[in-house]
Amino acid sequence: MATDRVLLPAHVRPVKYSITLEPDLTTFAAPGSEEVTLQVKDATDEIVVHSKEITIHSVVISQNGNSIVASNISYAEKEERATFKFPQKIQPGDAILTIKFDAIINDKMAGFYRSKYFLDGKEKYLATTQFEATDARRAFPCWDEPAVKAIFEMIIIAPADRVVLSNMDPVDQEKRADGKQVVKFAPSPIMSTYLLAFIVGEFDYVEDHTKEGVRIRVYTPVGKKDLGKFALSVGSKTLSYFTEYFGIPYPLPKLDMVAIADFSAGAMENWGLVTYREIALLCDASSAVSTKQRVAYVVAHELAHQWFGNLVTMEWWSQLWLNEGFATFVGNLATNHLFPEWDVWTLFVNDYQATAFHLDGLKNSHPIEVDVKTSDEISEIFDAISYNKGSCVIRMLEAHLGEGNFKKGLHTYLTRFEYKNAVTEDLWQALAEASGVNVKDFMDSFTKHTGYPVVTVQRDGQKVEVSQHRFLQSGEVVTDDVKWALSLRMASSSGEVSTQTVTDKKTTITVPFKGDDWIKFNYGQSGFFRIRYSEELLEKLLPPLKALTLPPVDRLGVQGDTFALARAGFLPTSKFFEIAEALSNEVEYTVWNALSTNIGTLSAIWAQEPVQPQLKAFVRRLFNLIHIKLGWDAKSGEKPSDTLLRSVVLRKLGAAGHEEVVKEAQARYNKSLTSPESLVADLKPAVYEIVLNNGGQATLDTFIRHYTEATSSEDKTRILSLLAQQPTAELTRKVYEWALNSGHVRDQDFFMIFSATASIPHGPETAWAFLKDNWDAIYTRLSGGGALLTRIIGNVTAGFNRKNAAQEIEEFFKAHPYPPADRTIKQSIETINSRSAWLERSRDDVASYPHTQQRTTTTTREAVPSRSAPVAAAAPVANNNNLAPNRMEKME
């Protein structure tokens, strides 16, 4: 219940903070003072604030000309609070609270923290902030809750040769004789503490103005400002797009976007001062298409927050999805507007919807809107439910209401609650007023309940029986009273499209299609539910899949639903192979990428089975035709999606042992050692992965040198995420040890070495043993850095196929608790059990599928011949099944 939330007493509230900080970039001390204008609602002799890792020296309250010194300052460390006791009562009305304190510039990437960089060969530090969700209290005593909004005036005293930034522009800047500067910033809009930001460091920048006159800058490491030009262009156009889309001007005079070397998340939407990982902001013309797509989307996501989250803020973290789900949806909306050639909405289904389906198919998922009470609970919900499922149900709602009604409702919501806080029902009310639809009734089943339905369809002439129940990866059928409101869009081979709203558990609808038409249900994949076709209906979809008659997003949907239903035991796994073969003529990146990911999951689970060589042969046959079509080199004028697809195909074939692909990858890599420009960025993931999988100690040493010498975050990220893909467990273990102990891998990046754990046969056992053996060191290093340790725990634990691993994991974390990862651990245990059950249930089905039994001894002459210099014969192919393209998670 909301009454269980751990909130500060409501009888004293801040109106305005005037904060002065003097960060020392050598000692990492941050002495400060603040004057907080208060509204006292009830007479009281104590004030309670949030404070963490701060030493408070003095507290004085002034009211009506009288000053009262606090007689006692006490701390509750677990609750992260400080209590000020006064010798007499403070009366209702206005008051000024003055606090002198010492904070620290920590190394945890949370609160006010330091980030290391190198300039002219020297190690240096900048100071920056990351306050979301509950870490403003690490920088200054405050009321650190989203509903307690106030105005902020910042004064920063810093070395005169440093750039000093905050949410607003400076209004006064004084240089002192001691080599320091005093920078005073304009008052901020009224906003929540988690949106305050300030930075002291060395930067270059590029600058532009939107057509509305807003100044926008991208701050980069010194000497790298050219890498900020792409993000600057995207940012300027996106700010203008949202101004028009929401019908509300951006309310600040400037927007700064800053690349930070050490950053626990992907980016942070601080109002007017947005911070990013370098990989999420910096790129240039030579960067991979996937890198440009990431930068464009993350910029759009953060700028969407300037309205959704900053102008109107959720009332409490239970409504986090109001911030993140909407920013994810409209971030994709803006990206699609700027780059229509990227086919963003099909990418959305391939990425966001698929990820949300996977996580929400677990019993240990959570509702989109879930009440949270403590900091640990809040950190757990920054996940694919709040971001991805949230954005999926918003996309579904927009399709249901229509774009015009949707935009009208958003405008009403944003203007009605600007500079205030809101709850989910406030948004539903605004959208209902705009559309005349009972939005709350339509959406509650998706936002207030865990999971989503599988919709079973059975046709009899023009009648279709429709039934629904909750989908679970385990295949368990849950009997409950939840009835999802379904906007069921259908299309047929006759070209007709029909939509019907279904709210019953089981009903019969009439469709306007001829008896022999095929019907694609959930046409356009806007509905957040899976479709379970009768055998007859699914068979009728095979011809349009083969002929590519269905749009790509619907081909994507059919194969995704088939795979999920096979995994859960509702279909034989061999049916997924049939759908995959029906798509052998496929030409679209998104469909191949989804097939690659799903086959990769299946291959990882069957990695130790006798049928594994036949599965690899199946992959080589399935992907060979598209490989011949694409070749190795980009063609003039080819679509960006073809560039992405080429990498997927090569990685897939390399992992499946396609000899000529392996040889060509090695040849191209060898050439790049003397001619680096010969290997374009878009091919590097495929080439690097294949070479690492077929290498040894010498290859590993070379790639570690590549990593340490790389100067771009794009190159470092690419190498680190692939480095553990070694042919032996011994070499993989060496990678983990190097990452932990060498000093070359930043804390923010350490999780990347575990990203491919489940996809290499020895991965889960090797990673789990390493995590257990080094738990104390890893915990000490990462436990204060947001979700980084939770990510590692999830990557390491979810990839097992043996059932007794679940018990091992449960027992280990009972002895070594880490509360922020509690839900992740439960999800991993559930996933292990479902993987194990799938293997047991479908072992014979997969082994007996005819097309996995064909000969496997010859594989190579189908491929495009090598055009590179000859190299030595390929090393033995590692049993590696990481078949999905390398990319970083898009979530902030």
C-alpha positions, -999 to 999 in steps of 0.1 A, spaced: 0 0 0 11 36 -6 9 42 31 39 19 35 62 42 15 92 55 34 85 92 31 97 122 50 72 140 73 50 163 52 47 192 77 78 210 64 85 215 27 112 232 7 104 260 -17 139 270 -29 174 257 -23 204 281 -26 234 257 -26 271 265 -26 297 238 -32 335 239 -35 346 205 -49 382 197 -46 394 175 -75 425 164 -57 412 154 -22 376 147 -35 361 167 -7 331 188 -14 324 213 15 292 232 11 264 252 25 228 257 17 199 280 25 166 264 21 134 284 20 108 264 38 70 263 42 62 251 77 27 237 78 24 227 115 44 239 145 73 215 151 106 213 170 123 189 145 130 187 108 139 155 90 158 155 57 175 129 35 213 127 39 238 100 30 276 100 35 274 137 45 288 153 76 266 181 88 284 207 109 257 232 118 220 238 113 202 271 119 166 281 112 155 317 108 120 329 111 105 363 117 139 378 125 148 351 150 175 324 146 174 291 163 204 268 164 197 230 162 204 215 196 209 180 182 218 165 148 212 128 146 216 103 117 196 72 107 220 56 83 197 27 71 169 52 64 194 77 49 180 105 71 192 133 93 171 148 120 175 183 133 161 189 168 155 225 180 151 239 215 118 255 207 91 250 181 92 265 147 58 281 139 37 277 107 48 300 79 80 308 60 114 300 73 150 298 62 170 267 70 208 271 68 231 240 68 269 238 66 282 204 56 309 183 41 301 160 12 324 138 -8 331 133 -45 328 95 -44 339 68 -69 305 50 -71 290 67 -101 261 78 -79 254 112 -62 283 136 -66 311 115 -81 344 116 -99 352 103 -134 387 96 -145 400 108 -179 434 112 -195 446 144 -211 481 148 -226 490 115 -210 481 127 -175 454 111 -153 428 136 -143 393 137 -128 361 156 -134 332 159 -110 297 151 -121 263 140 -107 239 112 -110 210 117 -87 182 95 -100 167 78 -82 176 86 -46 212 100 -46 208 138 -45 210 131 -7 247 121 -12 255 157 -24 235 179 0 209 174 26 175 176 9 139 163 6 148 137 -19 114 126 -32 100 133 -67 68 150 -54 88 175 -33 96 200 -60 115 232 -55 136 258 -72 174 254 -72 201 281 -73 236 268 -76 269 284 -68 300 263 -77 335 273 -66 360 255 -89 395 259 -105 394 288 -130 406 266 -159 377 242 -156 343 242 -174 315 245 -148 280 235 -159 246 232 -142 209 230 -153 208 267 -161 232 292 -176 256 312 -153 244 347 -143 276 357 -127 312 344 -130 340 358 -108 376 348 -110 395 350 -77 431 356 -69 436 321 -56 431 306 -91 395 297 -85 362 309 -100 329 314 -84 301 306 -108 265 315 -99 237 300 -120 202 313 -128 174 298 -107 160 265 -121 124 259 -128 106 242 -100 117 206 -102 125 174 -83 158 168 -67 168 139 -90 169 163 -119 195 187 -105 229 184 -120 263 201 -119 297 193 -135 333 205 -132 357 193 -158 376 199 -190 356 197 -223 354 209 -259 320 216 -274 301 221 -306 271 244 -306 239 250 -326 205 266 -321 171 251 -328 147 269 -352 129 281 -320 162 298 -308 172 274 -281 210 271 -277 222 235 -277 257 222 -271 274 188 -270 304 187 -246 330 161 -255 364 151 -242 391 176 -252 401 171 -288 371 151 -297 345 177 -305 340 163 -340 325 132 -324 297 154 -311 284 167 -344 260 138 -351 244 140 -317 242 178 -320 222 176 -352 199 149 -338 194 169 -306 186 201 -324 161 185 -347 146 164 -319 140 194 -296 121 211 -324 102 180 -332 90 176 -297 81 212 -294 57 207 -323 45 173 -313 36 182 -277 25 217 -287 45 231 -258 79 250 -261 110 237 -245 109 258 -213 147 265 -208 170 288 -227 196 261 -233 202 224 -235 237 209 -228 245 173 -235 277 160 -219 298 128 -225 311 113 -192 338 87 -192 324 69 -161 286 65 -161 266 37 -146 235 40 -168 232 49 -205 221 85 -200 203 109 -175 177 135 -184 188 162 -160 168 193 -170 189 213 -194 221 193 -186 218 158 -200 246 134 -192 256 103 -213 280 75 -215 304 83 -242 292 54 -264 257 68 -262 266 103 -274 298 103 -295 302 90 -330 311 102 -365 306 92 -402 329 62 -398 309 47 -369 288 16 -373 252 20 -383 242 4 -350 263 30 -331 245 59 -349 212 43 -342 220 40 -305 231 76 -303 201 89 -321 176 70 -300 193 77 -267 194 114 -275 157 114 -285 148 94 -253 165 119 -230 150 149 -248 115 134 -245 121 135 -208 124 172 -208 86 172 -211 77 137 -199 94 135 -165 108 170 -161 79 193 -169 54 168 -156 69 144 -130 56 111 -116 42 115 -81 62 86 -68 85 59 -82 56 35 -86 47 56 -117 83 54 -131 69 40 -163 51 73 -169 86 87 -174 104 58 -190 76 41 -210 66 73 -226 102 85 -232 109 52 -249 78 54 -271 82 90 -282 120 86 -284 114 60 -311 87 83 -326 113 111 -330 140 87 -343 115 74 -369 107 110 -379 144 119 -384 155 86 -400 126 70 -418 151 48 -437 158 29 -405 123 13 -403 122 22 -366 89 6 -357 99 -28 -370 131 -24 -351 110 -16 -321 91 -49 -323 124 -67 -328 140 -51 -298 117 -35 -272 87 -57 -276 107 -89 -278 126 -80 -246 94 -71 -228 77 -103 -239 106 -123 -225 108 -107 -191 71 -104 -186 67 -141 -195 81 -149 -161 61 -154 -129 87 -132 -112 80 -102 -134 61 -73 -119 33 -50 -130 42 -19 -149 28 1 -120 41 -14 -88 44 3 -54 79 5 -41 90 17 -7 128 17 -3 158 27 -24 166 -10 -31 131 -16 -44 131 15 -65 164 4 -82 148 -29 -91 121 -14 -114 145 4 -137 141 -26 -161 125 -38 -193 90 -37 -177 91 0 -170 109 9 -202 100 -17 -228 66 -30 -217 56 5 -208 65 18 -243 47 -12 -259 14 -6 -242 16 31 -250 22 21 -287 -9 -2 -284 -29 26 -269 -20 51 -296 -30 26 -323 -63 21 -304 -71 58 -300 -57 71 -332 -27 95 -335 -48 127 -334 -67 118 -303 -35 106 -287 -16 138 -293 -45 159 -282 -47 140 -249 -9 143 -243 -11 180 -248 -39 183 -223 -20 162 -197 12 181 -201 -4 215 -198 -27 205 -170 2 192 -148 32 213 -160 57 219 -131 36 195 -110 34 158 -103 9 133 -118 -2 97 -115 -12 72 -142 -49 80 -138 -43 116 -146 -29 106 -180 -58 82 -187 -83 110 -179 -67 134 -204 -66 108 -231 -102 98 -224 -113 134 -227 -96 137 -261 -109 104 -275 -142 96 -258 -128 61 -249 -127 47 -214 -89 45 -214 -86 34 -178 -107 3 -183 -88 -5 -215 -53 -1 -199 -57 -12 -163 -52 -49 -172 -19 -41 -188 -5 -17 -162 -18 -31 -129 -13 -68 -135 18 -88 -141 22 -105 -175 3 -105 -207 -21 -129 -225 -16 -155 -252 -47 -153 -275 -58 -186 -290 -77 -183 -323 -97 -211 -340 -116 -204 -372 -149 -219 -384 -159 -201 -416 -164 -164 -408 -166 -172 -371 -134 -171 -350 -133 -184 -314 -110 -162 -294 -98 -171 -259 -71 -157 -237 -50 -167 -206 -17 -155 -192 14 -166 -211 43 -180 -191 76 -192 -205 72 -223 -183 40 -233 -201 21 -233 -169 -15 -222 -174 -26 -198 -147 -62 -197 -137 -71 -162 -126 -97 -135 -131 -76 -111 -152 -92 -103 -185 -71 -82 -208 -88 -57 -231 -76 -66 -266 -77 -44 -296 -75 -73 -321 -64 -61 -355 -66 -86 -383 -57 -87 -420 -63 -113 -447 -50 -123 -481 -79 -103 -496 -63 -71 -484 -90 -63 -459 -81 -51 -424 -105 -53 -395 -102 -44 -358 -124 -57 -329 -122 -51 -292 -123 -83 -271 -127 -81 -234 -140 -116 -225 -119 -146 -215 -136 -166 -243 -158 -153 -271 -167 -157 -308 -162 -129 -332 -173 -126 -369 -146 -117 -394 -153 -102 -429 -129 -125 -446 -135 -153 -471 -133 -189 -459 -101 -197 -477 -82 -165 -468 -52 -166 -446 -56 -143 -415 -28 -126 -397 -40 -117 -362 -24 -88 -343 -17 -72 -376 11 -47 -373 21 -62 -340 8 -32 -320 -10 -54 -294 10 -66 -264 0 -102 -266 10 -134 -284 -12 -152 -309 -16 -190 -307 -30 -201 -341 -49 -233 -347 -29 -257 -368 -50 -249 -398 -46 -211 -394 -8 -214 -389 -4 -236 -420 -22 -210 -441 4 -184 -431 33 -204 -445 28 -193 -481 27 -156 -473 58 -160 -451 76 -177 -480 64 -152 -506 71 -122 -482 35 -111 -488 31 -102 -451 48 -70 -440 82 -75 -422 68 -66 -388 41 -94 -392 67 -120 -404 86 -110 -373 55 -115 -352 47 -150 -365 81 -164 -360 84 -147 -325 51 -162 -313 59 -196 -327 93 -197 -310 78 -185 -276 49 -211 -278 74 -239 -287 96 -229 -258 66 -230 -234 54 -263 -248 23 -252 -266 38 -262 -299 64 -288 -308 98 -271 -313 100 -287 -347 72 -262 -357 96 -233 -351 121 -250 -375 93 -251 -401 86 -214 -397 123 -207 -399 126 -226 -432 96 -208 -446 116 -176 -441 147 -188 -460 139 -162 -487 137 -134 -461 155 -101 -470 148 -79 -439 173 -74 -411 147 -74 -383 133 -108 -392 168 -124 -396 180 -108 -364 150 -123 -345 156 -157 -361 193 -155 -352 185 -146 -316 159 -173 -312 180 -200 -329 209 -189 -308 189 -194 -276 179 -229 -288 214 -237 -297 227 -226 -264 203 -248 -245 211 -278 -268 248 -270 -267 258 -303 -251 234 -325 -270 244 -350 -297 223 -331 -322 244 -299 -320 264 -306 -352 231 -310 -371 218 -278 -356 249 -260 -369 244 -275 -404 208 -263 -403 220 -228 -396 245 -229 -424 218 -239 -449 193 -215 -436 216 -184 -437 235 -193 -468 212 -177 -494 211 -143 -477 249 -145 -473 253 -150 -510 230 -121 -517 248 -97 -492 284 -108 -495 311 -92 -473 312 -56 -487 286 -29 -487 270 -21 -520 266 14 -533 233 28 -520 224 -2 -499 199 2 -471 212 7 -435 193 -24 -426 213 -45 -451 245 -32 -434 232 -44 -401 220 -77 -416 254 -85 -431 269 -85 -396 242 -108 -382 246 -133 -411 284 -134 -408 283 -139 -371 257 -166 -374 276 -185 -401 309 -180 -383 296 -195 -351 280 -224 -370 314 -233 -386 310 -221 -421 346 -226 -431 350 -200 -458 333 -174 -436 358 -182 -409 388 -180 -433 376 -147 -448 371 -132 -413 407 -142 -404 420 -128 -436 403 -95 -432 415 -93 -396 451 -100 -406 449 -73 -432 436 -48 -407 466 -53 -385 487 -34 -411 459 -15 -428 433 -6 -400 411 14 -424 405 -18 -445 381 -32 -418 350 -10 -416 333 -5 -383 301 -24 -394 321 -56 -400 343 -54 -369 318 -73 -346 315 -102 -369 352 -104 -377 363 -99 -341 339 -126 -328 349 -152 -354 387 -146 -349 383 -147 -311 363 -179 -312 389 -196 -333 420 -181 -316 441 -189 -286 463 -172 -260 482 -152 -287 449 -139 -302 436 -130 -268 468 -111 -259 465 -92 -292 429 -82 -286 437 -70 -251 463 -48 -266 437 -35 -291 415 -27 -262 441 -8 -241 453 11 -272 418 20 -285 409 57 -281 372 56 -289 345 43 -266 329 25 -297 360 4 -302 365 -3 -265 329 -14 -261 329 -36 -291 361 -54 -280 351 -58 -244 317 -72 -251 333 -100 -273 365 -107 -254 352 -136 -233 341 -155 -263 371 -178 -262 374 -214 -274 383 -228 -239 370 -222 -204 406 -215 -193 409 -185 -217 375 -172 -208 385 -173 -171 417 -153 -179 395 -126 -196 375 -123 -164 406 -121 -142 422 -95 -165 390 -74 -164 388 -75 -127 425 -70 -118 443 -52 -146 430 -17 -140 422 -13 -177 384 -18 -174 363 9 -159 337 -1 -134 309 11 -157 321 -14 -183 329 -44 -162 295 -60 -168 302 -62 -205 326 -91 -202 297 -113 -190 272 -102 -218 278 -134 -239 279 -158 -209 249 -179 -220 259 -182 -256 292 -200 -252 290 -236 -241 314 -232 -211 301 -197 -204 276 -203 -175 298 -226 -155 330 -205 -160 313 -172 -152 294 -186 -122 326 -201 -107 344 -168 -112 316 -148 -96 316 -170 -66 354 -170 -62 356 -132 -65 323 -121 -50 339 -100 -23 361 -80 -47 333 -76 -73 308 -66 -46 332 -40 -31 338 -26 -66 303 -24 -79 277 -25 -51 274 13 -50 272 17 -88 235 15 -96 223 -15 -115 258 -26 -127 262 -55 -102 226 -66 -108 233 -68 -145 263 -91 -139 243 -113 -116 215 -116 -143 240 -123 -171 259 -149 -152 230 -168 -136 203 -170 -163 221 -192 -188 222 -225 -171 204 -255 -185 209 -279 -155 182 -277 -130 204 -281 -99 221 -248 -108 190 -230 -96 194 -244 -61 231 -235 -61 223 -199 -70 196 -196 -44 218 -209 -17 247 -187 -26 227 -155 -25 211 -165 8 246 -165 22 257 -134 2 226 -112 0 223 -83 -24 188 -69 -21 188 -48 -53 192 -80 -73 165 -101 -54 140 -100 -83 167 -106 -109 179 -137 -90 143 -151 -88 139 -144 -125 172 -163 -133 161 -193 -112 127 -194 -130 145 -191 -164 169 -220 -155 139 -242 -147 121 -233 -179 152 -239 -200 158 -273 -184 121 -283 -188 122 -273 -225 153 -294 -231 137 -324 -214 104 -320 -232 117 -314 -267 149 -333 -268 135 -361 -291 115 -336 -312 146 -316 -321 167 -347 -326 142 -362 -350 133 -331 -370 142 -342 -406 161 -311 -416 185 -314 -387 195 -349 -398 210 -340 -432 247 -346 -438 270 -320 -422 305 -328 -436 305 -304 -465 296 -268 -460 318 -243 -477 315 -240 -515 282 -222 -513 299 -191 -499 312 -160 -517 348 -167 -524 374 -149 -504 387 -117 -520 415 -111 -494 450 -123 -492 454 -160 -485 459 -170 -448 468 -202 -430 441 -228 -426 414 -220 -401 418 -231 -365 393 -256 -352 359 -240 -349 348 -233 -313 314 -245 -303 301 -210 -299 265 -200 -303 265 -163 -297 244 -156 -328 227 -123 -319 243 -91 -331 264 -73 -306 247 -42 -292 245 -24 -259 212 -23 -241 193 8 -251 178 15 -218 193 44 -199 
